[in-house]
């Protein structure tokens, strides 16, 4: 038995995902990716969509980290009143 088949056979009954469901999910991911969003007429491989999704998520993490660092620097350099205002806006 192949490793793919043995892995899927260990799942509890009825929880297998169909090829159509996988294709639908890959298409949904493609629509979320800025670089691939408008390429619906072009056939993009599932592996490309998955790789681009991983890369996009990593870039979003970096962006969040950069923005968090910039916000921390802003809060440190602001006077107490401005920092309190920024914090209150963030908590909304």
Secondary structure, DSSP 8 states (H G I E B T S, - for coil): --HHHHHHHTS-TT----HHHHHHHHHHHHHH-TTTTT-SSS---HHHHHHHHHHHHHHHHHHHHHHHHHHHHHHHHS-HHHHHHHHHHHT-
